[in-house]
Amino acid sequence: MMRSGARGGEEEEDRKPVIKPGVHVTIKVQDTEGRTVERTVRRSTQKLQVVMDAYYASVPDVTYGTGRFLYDGGRLSAGQTPAELEMEEGDEIDFFTEMLGGG
């Protein structure tokens, strides 16, 4: 019995997502250490949680949930979409690590 590596006799192709201007937007996350992480998301249907998760996955020395994401001076919620915030291609989100202290 011979097995083909492709399904149905067709060759498998490397499938890359199609990025459509206006539908998708690339957002950058910049932190205080100068690290930058970029992620392309759908403007109106993908939540910013995807961008936040991408940042935490790309920066291993930052523990998940230990900082704040800010856009135009306001704190972001993971449930917001880029369309709600009227984000455009190349807009930047700032990440600040929480500081605990006081006396």
C-alpha positions in Angstrom: 0.0 0.0 0.0 1.5 3.3 -1.1 0.7 6.5 0.8 1.0 9.9 -0.7 2.1 12.8 1.5 -0.5 15.0 -0.1 -4.2 14.8 0.4 -6.2 13.5 -2.5 -3.2 13.4 -4.8 -2.8 17.2 -4.7 0.4 18.8 -3.5 0.1 20.8 -0.3 1.1 24.4 -0.6 2.6 26.7 2.0 -0.4 28.8 2.9 0.2 32.3 4.1 -2.5 34.6 5.3 -3.7 37.2 2.9 -3.3 40.6 4.4 -5.7 43.1 3.0 -5.2 46.9 3.5 -8.1 48.4 5.4 -9.2 45.0 6.7 -6.0 44.2 8.5 -3.7 46.5 10.5 -0.2 46.0 11.8 0.2 47.2 15.4 3.5 47.6 17.2 4.0 47.1 21.0 7.0 49.1 22.3 8.2 48.6 25.9 10.5 50.7 28.2 13.4 48.4 27.4 13.2 49.3 23.7 11.8 46.0 22.5 9.3 46.1 19.7 6.8 43.4 18.8 4.6 43.6 15.7 1.3 41.8 15.0 -1.1 42.0 12.2 -4.8 41.7 13.1 -8.2 42.2 11.6 -9.4 45.8 12.4 -12.9 45.1 13.3 -13.1 41.4 14.5 -9.9 40.6 16.3 -9.5 41.7 19.9 -6.4 43.4 21.2 -5.9 40.3 23.4 -4.1 38.8 20.3 -1.6 41.6 20.3 -1.0 41.4 24.0 -0.5 37.7 23.9 2.0 38.1 21.0 4.0 40.5 23.1 4.1 38.2 26.2 5.1 35.3 23.9 7.9 37.2 22.3 9.4 38.7 25.4 10.1 35.7 27.7 11.5 37.7 30.6 8.2 39.5 31.1 5.7 37.5 33.1 2.1 37.3 31.6 -0.2 40.0 33.1 2.6 42.0 34.8 2.1 45.2 32.9 -0.1 47.8 31.3 -0.8 48.4 27.6 -1.5 52.1 26.8 -2.6 53.7 23.5 -2.8 57.5 23.2 -2.3 57.8 27.0 -5.3 55.5 27.8 -5.2 52.0 29.2 -6.3 49.2 26.8 -8.7 46.5 27.5 -8.1 43.0 25.9 -11.6 43.0 24.6 -11.3 46.1 22.5 -10.7 46.0 18.7 -8.4 48.3 16.6 -11.6 49.7 14.9 -13.1 50.8 18.2 -9.9 52.8 18.9 -9.6 54.0 15.3 -6.2 52.5 15.0 -4.3 52.9 11.7 -1.5 50.9 10.1 1.7 51.1 12.1 0.1 52.6 15.3 2.1 51.9 18.4 1.0 50.6 21.8 3.2 51.3 24.8 3.8 48.6 27.4 4.8 49.5 31.0 5.8 47.0 33.6 3.8 47.4 36.9 5.8 48.9 39.6 5.0 47.9 43.2 6.3 49.8 46.1 5.6 52.6 48.5 6.0 52.9 52.1 
